[in-house]
Amino acid sequence: QVQLVESGGGEVQAGGSLRLSCAASGRTDSSYAMGWVRQAPGKEREFVAAISRSGLSTVYADSVKGRCTISKDNAKNTVYLQLNSLKPEDTAVYYCAAALSTYYNIKSRAPDYWGQGTQVTVSS
């Protein structure tokens, strides 16, 4: 089993920035593709970004492309999500996700593991 713990959420004004972190613990002897999925109130979970097991490949949702950077520190089993130029529509609970095989499992919102989520609120 792998446990994912997110941190870094909070409230920020529109145009501001936040950096989310997700640390993996437990069975981390294998590397994982990791990423982020968010869920706004009353809406389905929406893919945000993912990074491959090696950290060499990334993929982003169109809604955050250009404003968001995902990175991974394999030595620390930690993935980061830098969010810039935040908009009120970015308000959501952001969930960390990990997949044993490919980051496309995260993009399709079917990872092997989920974190508990961290709230991001963007005020106008």
FIMARPA-381607 format. One record per atom (N, C-alpha, C): residue in three letters; atom name; x, y, z. Coordinates in steps of 0.05 Angstrom, whole numbers, plus 5000, padded with zeros to 4 digits. Example, Ala and Ser with C-alpha at 12.3 -4.5 7.8 and 13.67 -1.06 7.14 Angstrom:
// FIMARPA-381607
+-----+----+------+------+------+
|  aa | at |   px |   py |   pz |
+-----+----+------+------+------+
| ALA |  N | 5264 | 4886 | 5156 |
| ALA | CA | 5246 | 4910 | 5156 |
| ALA |  C | 5264 | 4934 | 5156 |
| SER |  N | 5257 | 4955 | 5142 |
| SER | CA | 5273 | 4979 | 5143 |
| SER |  C | 5258 | 5001 | 5157 |
+-----+----+------+------+------+
END
This chain:
// FIMARPA-381607
+-----+----+------+------+------+
|  aa | at |   px |   py |   pz |
+-----+----+------+------+------+
| GLN |  N | 5017 | 4976 | 5000 |
| GLN | CA | 5000 | 5000 | 5000 |
| GLN |  C | 5017 | 5025 | 5000 |
| VAL |  N | 5007 | 5045 | 4989 |
| VAL | CA | 5020 | 5071 | 4988 |
| VAL |  C | 5001 | 5092 | 5000 |
| GLN |  N | 5012 | 5109 | 5017 |
| GLN | CA | 4997 | 5131 | 5028 |
| GLN |  C | 5007 | 5157 | 5015 |
| LEU |  N | 4988 | 5174 | 5008 |
| LEU | CA | 4994 | 5199 | 4996 |
| LEU |  C | 4983 | 5221 | 5014 |
| VAL |  N | 5001 | 5240 | 5021 |
| VAL | CA | 4993 | 5262 | 5038 |
| VAL |  C | 4999 | 5288 | 5025 |
| GLU |  N | 4977 | 5304 | 5020 |
| GLU | CA | 4980 | 5330 | 5007 |
| GLU |  C | 4984 | 5352 | 5027 |
| SER |  N | 4997 | 5373 | 5018 |
| SER | CA | 4999 | 5397 | 5034 |
| SER |  C | 5002 | 5421 | 5015 |
| GLY |  N | 4999 | 5445 | 5027 |
| GLY | CA | 5003 | 5469 | 5011 |
| GLY |  C | 4978 | 5483 | 5001 |
| GLY |  N | 4955 | 5471 | 5006 |
| GLY | CA | 4931 | 5485 | 4999 |
| GLY |  C | 4925 | 5509 | 5016 |
| GLY |  N | 4905 | 5525 | 5008 |
| GLY | CA | 4898 | 5548 | 5024 |
| GLY |  C | 4881 | 5567 | 5008 |
| GLU |  N | 4879 | 5592 | 5018 |
| GLU | CA | 4863 | 5612 | 5004 |
| GLU |  C | 4882 | 5633 | 4993 |
| VAL |  N | 4876 | 5641 | 4968 |
| VAL | CA | 4893 | 5660 | 4955 |
| VAL |  C | 4875 | 5678 | 4937 |
| GLN |  N | 4884 | 5702 | 4932 |
| GLN | CA | 4868 | 5720 | 4915 |
| GLN |  C | 4874 | 5713 | 4885 |
| ALA |  N | 4855 | 5719 | 4869 |
| ALA | CA | 4859 | 5715 | 4840 |
| ALA |  C | 4885 | 5728 | 4830 |
| GLY |  N | 4899 | 5713 | 4814 |
| GLY | CA | 4925 | 5723 | 4804 |
| GLY |  C | 4948 | 5713 | 4821 |
| GLY |  N | 4942 | 5702 | 4844 |
| GLY | CA | 4963 | 5692 | 4861 |
| GLY |  C | 4973 | 5664 | 4854 |
| SER |  N | 4991 | 5654 | 4871 |
| SER | CA | 5003 | 5628 | 4866 |
| SER |  C | 5002 | 5610 | 4890 |
| LEU |  N | 5003 | 5585 | 4886 |
| LEU | CA | 5005 | 5565 | 4907 |
| LEU |  C | 5023 | 5542 | 4897 |
| ARG |  N | 5036 | 5529 | 4916 |
| ARG | CA | 5051 | 5505 | 4910 |
| ARG |  C | 5041 | 5482 | 4927 |
| LEU |  N | 5030 | 5462 | 4914 |
| LEU | CA | 5021 | 5439 | 4928 |
| LEU |  C | 5042 | 5417 | 4928 |
| SER |  N | 5043 | 5403 | 4950 |
| SER | CA | 5062 | 5380 | 4952 |
| SER |  C | 5047 | 5355 | 4959 |
| CYS |  N | 5058 | 5333 | 4951 |
| CYS | CA | 5046 | 5307 | 4957 |
| CYS |  C | 5069 | 5287 | 4963 |
| ALA |  N | 5070 | 5277 | 4987 |
| ALA | CA | 5090 | 5259 | 4995 |
| ALA |  C | 5079 | 5230 | 4996 |
| ALA |  N | 5093 | 5212 | 4984 |
| ALA | CA | 5085 | 5184 | 4984 |
| ALA |  C | 5100 | 5169 | 5005 |
| SER |  N | 5087 | 5151 | 5019 |
| SER | CA | 5100 | 5134 | 5039 |
| SER |  C | 5088 | 5106 | 5037 |
| GLY |  N | 5101 | 5088 | 5051 |
| GLY | CA | 5092 | 5060 | 5049 |
| GLY |  C | 5109 | 5045 | 5029 |
| ARG |  N | 5095 | 5031 | 5011 |
| ARG | CA | 5110 | 5015 | 4992 |
| ARG |  C | 5120 | 5032 | 4969 |
| THR |  N | 5142 | 5045 | 4973 |
| THR | CA | 5153 | 5063 | 4953 |
| THR |  C | 5178 | 5052 | 4940 |
| ASP |  N | 5181 | 5025 | 4942 |
| ASP | CA | 5204 | 5013 | 4929 |
| ASP |  C | 5201 | 5013 | 4899 |
| SER |  N | 5177 | 5016 | 4889 |
| SER | CA | 5172 | 5020 | 4860 |
| SER |  C | 5167 | 5049 | 4856 |
| SER |  N | 5175 | 5058 | 4832 |
| SER | CA | 5169 | 5086 | 4826 |
| SER |  C | 5140 | 5087 | 4814 |
| TYR |  N | 5128 | 5110 | 4817 |
| TYR | CA | 5101 | 5114 | 4809 |
| TYR |  C | 5098 | 5138 | 4790 |
| ALA |  N | 5080 | 5136 | 4772 |
| ALA | CA | 5071 | 5160 | 4759 |
| ALA |  C | 5053 | 5174 | 4779 |
| MET |  N | 5055 | 5201 | 4780 |
| MET | CA | 5040 | 5216 | 4800 |
| MET |  C | 5026 | 5239 | 4787 |
| GLY |  N | 5006 | 5249 | 4800 |
| GLY | CA | 4992 | 5272 | 4788 |
| GLY |  C | 4971 | 5283 | 4806 |
| TRP |  N | 4955 | 5301 | 4795 |
| TRP | CA | 4935 | 5315 | 4810 |
| TRP |  C | 4908 | 5315 | 4795 |
| VAL |  N | 4888 | 5312 | 4811 |
| VAL | CA | 4860 | 5313 | 4801 |
| VAL |  C | 4845 | 5331 | 4820 |
| ARG |  N | 4827 | 5347 | 4810 |
| ARG | CA | 4813 | 5366 | 4828 |
| ARG |  C | 4783 | 5362 | 4826 |
| GLN |  N | 4769 | 5370 | 4846 |
| GLN | CA | 4740 | 5368 | 4847 |
| GLN |  C | 4728 | 5394 | 4859 |
| ALA |  N | 4713 | 5408 | 4843 |
| ALA | CA | 4699 | 5432 | 4852 |
| ALA |  C | 4672 | 5424 | 4863 |
| PRO |  N | 4660 | 5440 | 4880 |
| PRO | CA | 4634 | 5433 | 4892 |
| PRO |  C | 4613 | 5428 | 4870 |
| GLY |  N | 4600 | 5406 | 4872 |
| GLY | CA | 4578 | 5399 | 4853 |
| GLY |  C | 4588 | 5390 | 4826 |
| LYS |  N | 4614 | 5386 | 4823 |
| LYS | CA | 4624 | 5377 | 4797 |
| LYS |  C | 4639 | 5351 | 4800 |
| GLU |  N | 4644 | 5337 | 4777 |
| GLU | CA | 4659 | 5313 | 4777 |
| GLU |  C | 4689 | 5319 | 4780 |
| ARG |  N | 4704 | 5299 | 4788 |
| ARG | CA | 4733 | 5302 | 4789 |
| ARG |  C | 4744 | 5308 | 4761 |
| GLU |  N | 4763 | 5326 | 4761 |
| GLU | CA | 4775 | 5336 | 4736 |
| GLU |  C | 4805 | 5332 | 4736 |
| PHE |  N | 4816 | 5320 | 4716 |
| PHE | CA | 4845 | 5317 | 4714 |
| PHE |  C | 4858 | 5344 | 4712 |
| VAL |  N | 4881 | 5347 | 4726 |
| VAL | CA | 4897 | 5372 | 4725 |
| VAL |  C | 4924 | 5368 | 4712 |
| ALA |  N | 4940 | 5350 | 4723 |
| ALA | CA | 4967 | 5346 | 4712 |
| ALA |  C | 4978 | 5320 | 4722 |
| ALA |  N | 4997 | 5309 | 4706 |
| ALA | CA | 5010 | 5284 | 4715 |
| ALA |  C | 5038 | 5283 | 4704 |
| ILE |  N | 5055 | 5267 | 4717 |
| ILE | CA | 5082 | 5264 | 4710 |
| ILE |  C | 5089 | 5235 | 4710 |
| SER |  N | 5106 | 5227 | 4692 |
| SER | CA | 5113 | 5199 | 4688 |
| SER |  C | 5130 | 5188 | 4711 |
| ARG |  N | 5134 | 5162 | 4712 |
| ARG | CA | 5150 | 5150 | 4733 |
| ARG |  C | 5178 | 5161 | 4733 |
| SER |  N | 5190 | 5165 | 4710 |
| SER | CA | 5217 | 5176 | 4709 |
| SER |  C | 5218 | 5206 | 4715 |
| GLY |  N | 5195 | 5219 | 4712 |
| GLY | CA | 5195 | 5248 | 4715 |
| GLY |  C | 5201 | 5263 | 4689 |
| LEU |  N | 5205 | 5249 | 4668 |
| LEU | CA | 5214 | 5261 | 4643 |
| LEU |  C | 5191 | 5271 | 4626 |
| SER |  N | 5167 | 5260 | 4630 |
| SER | CA | 5144 | 5267 | 4614 |
| SER |  C | 5122 | 5278 | 4632 |
| THR |  N | 5109 | 5299 | 4621 |
| THR | CA | 5086 | 5311 | 4636 |
| THR |  C | 5063 | 5315 | 4617 |
| VAL |  N | 5039 | 5317 | 4629 |
| VAL | CA | 5015 | 5322 | 4614 |
| VAL |  C | 4998 | 5340 | 4631 |
| TYR |  N | 4984 | 5359 | 4618 |
| TYR | CA | 4967 | 5379 | 4632 |
| TYR |  C | 4940 | 5381 | 4619 |
| ALA |  N | 4920 | 5388 | 4636 |
| ALA | CA | 4894 | 5394 | 4625 |
| ALA |  C | 4896 | 5421 | 4611 |
| ASP |  N | 4879 | 5425 | 4591 |
| ASP | CA | 4879 | 5450 | 4576 |
| ASP |  C | 4872 | 5474 | 4595 |
| SER |  N | 4856 | 5469 | 4615 |
| SER | CA | 4848 | 5490 | 4633 |
| SER |  C | 4870 | 5502 | 4650 |
| VAL |  N | 4892 | 5487 | 4653 |
| VAL | CA | 4914 | 5497 | 4670 |
| VAL |  C | 4940 | 5500 | 4654 |
| LYS |  N | 4940 | 5492 | 4629 |
| LYS | CA | 4965 | 5493 | 4613 |
| LYS |  C | 4975 | 5521 | 4611 |
| GLY |  N | 5001 | 5524 | 4616 |
| GLY | CA | 5013 | 5551 | 4616 |
| GLY |  C | 5013 | 5565 | 4643 |
| ARG |  N | 4996 | 5555 | 4662 |
| ARG | CA | 4995 | 5567 | 4688 |
| ARG |  C | 5004 | 5548 | 4710 |
| CYS |  N | 5011 | 5524 | 4702 |
| CYS | CA | 5015 | 5503 | 4721 |
| CYS |  C | 5040 | 5487 | 4714 |
| THR |  N | 5056 | 5479 | 4734 |
| THR | CA | 5079 | 5462 | 4729 |
| THR |  C | 5080 | 5440 | 4749 |
| ILE |  N | 5082 | 5415 | 4739 |
| ILE | CA | 5084 | 5392 | 4757 |
| ILE |  C | 5113 | 5382 | 4756 |
| SER |  N | 5123 | 5375 | 4779 |
| SER | CA | 5150 | 5364 | 4781 |
| SER |  C | 5151 | 5342 | 4802 |
| LYS |  N | 5173 | 5328 | 4802 |
| LYS | CA | 5175 | 5303 | 4819 |
| LYS |  C | 5203 | 5300 | 4829 |
| ASP |  N | 5205 | 5293 | 4854 |
| ASP | CA | 5231 | 5287 | 4866 |
| ASP |  C | 5230 | 5258 | 4874 |
| ASN |  N | 5241 | 5241 | 4858 |
| ASN | CA | 5239 | 5212 | 4863 |
| ASN |  C | 5254 | 5204 | 4889 |
| ALA |  N | 5275 | 5218 | 4895 |
| ALA | CA | 5290 | 5212 | 4920 |
| ALA |  C | 5273 | 5216 | 4944 |
| LYS |  N | 5255 | 5236 | 4943 |
| LYS | CA | 5238 | 5242 | 4966 |
| LYS |  C | 5210 | 5231 | 4962 |
| ASN |  N | 5205 | 5217 | 4940 |
| ASN | CA | 5178 | 5206 | 4934 |
| ASN |  C | 5157 | 5228 | 4937 |
| THR |  N | 5163 | 5251 | 4926 |
| THR | CA | 5145 | 5274 | 4928 |
| THR |  C | 5140 | 5286 | 4901 |
| VAL |  N | 5115 | 5294 | 4897 |
| VAL | CA | 5108 | 5308 | 4872 |
| VAL |  C | 5097 | 5336 | 4880 |
| TYR |  N | 5103 | 5355 | 4863 |
| TYR | CA | 5096 | 5383 | 4868 |
| TYR |  C | 5078 | 5393 | 4845 |
| LEU |  N | 5060 | 5412 | 4853 |
| LEU | CA | 5044 | 5426 | 4833 |
| LEU |  C | 5045 | 5455 | 4838 |
| GLN |  N | 5058 | 5470 | 4820 |
| GLN | CA | 5060 | 5499 | 4822 |
| GLN |  C | 5037 | 5511 | 4806 |
| LEU |  N | 5020 | 5525 | 4819 |
| LEU | CA | 4997 | 5538 | 4806 |
| LEU |  C | 5001 | 5568 | 4806 |
| ASN |  N | 5001 | 5580 | 4783 |
| ASN | CA | 5004 | 5609 | 4780 |
| ASN |  C | 4980 | 5621 | 4767 |
| SER |  N | 4978 | 5647 | 4769 |
| SER | CA | 4956 | 5662 | 4757 |
| SER |  C | 4929 | 5649 | 4763 |
| LEU |  N | 4925 | 5644 | 4789 |
| LEU | CA | 4901 | 5629 | 4797 |
| LEU |  C | 4876 | 5645 | 4791 |
| LYS |  N | 4855 | 5630 | 4785 |
| LYS | CA | 4829 | 5641 | 4779 |
| LYS |  C | 4808 | 5630 | 4798 |
| PRO |  N | 4786 | 5644 | 4803 |
| PRO | CA | 4766 | 5633 | 4820 |
| PRO |  C | 4756 | 5605 | 4812 |
| GLU |  N | 4756 | 5600 | 4786 |
| GLU | CA | 4747 | 5574 | 4776 |
| GLU |  C | 4767 | 5551 | 4782 |
| ASP |  N | 4790 | 5558 | 4793 |
| ASP | CA | 4809 | 5538 | 4802 |
| ASP |  C | 4803 | 5528 | 4830 |
| THR |  N | 4783 | 5541 | 4843 |
| THR | CA | 4775 | 5532 | 4870 |
| THR |  C | 4765 | 5504 | 4869 |
| ALA |  N | 4777 | 5487 | 4886 |
| ALA | CA | 4770 | 5458 | 4886 |
| ALA |  C | 4786 | 5444 | 4908 |
| VAL |  N | 4779 | 5420 | 4913 |
| VAL | CA | 4796 | 5402 | 4929 |
| VAL |  C | 4815 | 5389 | 4909 |
| TYR |  N | 4840 | 5391 | 4915 |
| TYR | CA | 4860 | 5379 | 4897 |
| TYR |  C | 4870 | 5353 | 4910 |
| TYR |  N | 4867 | 5331 | 4894 |
| TYR | CA | 4875 | 5305 | 4903 |
| TYR |  C | 4900 | 5296 | 4889 |
| CYS |  N | 4919 | 5286 | 4904 |
| CYS | CA | 4942 | 5273 | 4894 |
| CYS |  C | 4935 | 5244 | 4886 |
| ALA |  N | 4948 | 5235 | 4864 |
| ALA | CA | 4943 | 5208 | 4855 |
| ALA |  C | 4969 | 5195 | 4846 |
| ALA |  N | 4970 | 5169 | 4849 |
| ALA | CA | 4993 | 5153 | 4841 |
| ALA |  C | 4985 | 5129 | 4825 |
| ALA |  N | 5000 | 5123 | 4804 |
| ALA | CA | 4994 | 5100 | 4787 |
| ALA |  C | 5019 | 5083 | 4784 |
| LEU |  N | 5016 | 5057 | 4785 |
| LEU | CA | 5039 | 5039 | 4782 |
| LEU |  C | 5049 | 5038 | 4754 |
| SER |  N | 5032 | 5042 | 4735 |
| SER | CA | 5040 | 5037 | 4707 |
| SER |  C | 5044 | 5064 | 4692 |
| THR |  N | 5023 | 5075 | 4683 |
| THR | CA | 5026 | 5099 | 4666 |
| THR |  C | 5010 | 5123 | 4676 |
| TYR |  N | 5019 | 5147 | 4670 |
| TYR | CA | 5004 | 5170 | 4679 |
| TYR |  C | 4977 | 5173 | 4665 |
| TYR |  N | 4973 | 5158 | 4644 |
| TYR | CA | 4947 | 5160 | 4631 |
| TYR |  C | 4925 | 5149 | 4650 |
| ASN |  N | 4932 | 5132 | 4669 |
| ASN | CA | 4913 | 5123 | 4689 |
| ASN |  C | 4904 | 5146 | 4706 |
| ILE |  N | 4922 | 5164 | 4711 |
| ILE | CA | 4915 | 5188 | 4727 |
| ILE |  C | 4898 | 5207 | 4710 |
| LYS |  N | 4906 | 5210 | 4685 |
| LYS | CA | 4891 | 5227 | 4667 |
| LYS |  C | 4862 | 5217 | 4664 |
| SER |  N | 4858 | 5191 | 4665 |
| SER | CA | 4831 | 5180 | 4663 |
| SER |  C | 4818 | 5177 | 4690 |
| ARG |  N | 4831 | 5188 | 4710 |
| ARG | CA | 4820 | 5189 | 4738 |
| ARG |  C | 4816 | 5161 | 4749 |
| ALA |  N | 4834 | 5143 | 4742 |
| ALA | CA | 4834 | 5115 | 4752 |
| ALA |  C | 4861 | 5107 | 4762 |
| PRO |  N | 4872 | 5122 | 4781 |
| PRO | CA | 4899 | 5114 | 4791 |
| PRO |  C | 4897 | 5091 | 4811 |
| ASP |  N | 4919 | 5082 | 4820 |
| ASP | CA | 4920 | 5061 | 4840 |
| ASP |  C | 4915 | 5071 | 4868 |
| TYR |  N | 4924 | 5096 | 4872 |
| TYR | CA | 4922 | 5107 | 4899 |
| TYR |  C | 4913 | 5137 | 4898 |
| TRP |  N | 4898 | 5145 | 4918 |
| TRP | CA | 4889 | 5172 | 4921 |
| TRP |  C | 4898 | 5183 | 4948 |
| GLY |  N | 4903 | 5209 | 4949 |
| GLY | CA | 4907 | 5223 | 4974 |
| GLY |  C | 4881 | 5232 | 4985 |
| GLN |  N | 4881 | 5245 | 5008 |
| GLN | CA | 4857 | 5255 | 5021 |
| GLN |  C | 4847 | 5281 | 5010 |
| GLY |  N | 4865 | 5296 | 4997 |
| GLY | CA | 4857 | 5321 | 4984 |
| GLY |  C | 4865 | 5345 | 5001 |
| THR |  N | 4870 | 5367 | 4987 |
| THR | CA | 4876 | 5393 | 5001 |
| THR |  C | 4859 | 5415 | 4987 |
| GLN |  N | 4848 | 5432 | 5003 |
| GLN | CA | 4830 | 5452 | 4992 |
| GLN |  C | 4846 | 5476 | 4981 |
| VAL |  N | 4838 | 5484 | 4957 |
| VAL | CA | 4849 | 5509 | 4945 |
| VAL |  C | 4825 | 5527 | 4940 |
| THR |  N | 4826 | 5551 | 4951 |
| THR | CA | 4804 | 5570 | 4947 |
| THR |  C | 4816 | 5596 | 4936 |
| VAL |  N | 4805 | 5605 | 4913 |
| VAL | CA | 4815 | 5629 | 4900 |
| VAL |  C | 4792 | 5649 | 4901 |
| SER |  N | 4798 | 5672 | 4914 |
| SER | CA | 4777 | 5692 | 4916 |
| SER |  C | 4782 | 5714 | 4895 |
| SER |  N | 4760 | 5726 | 4887 |
| SER | CA | 4762 | 5746 | 4866 |
| SER |  C | 4765 | 5774 | 4877 |
+-----+----+------+------+------+
END
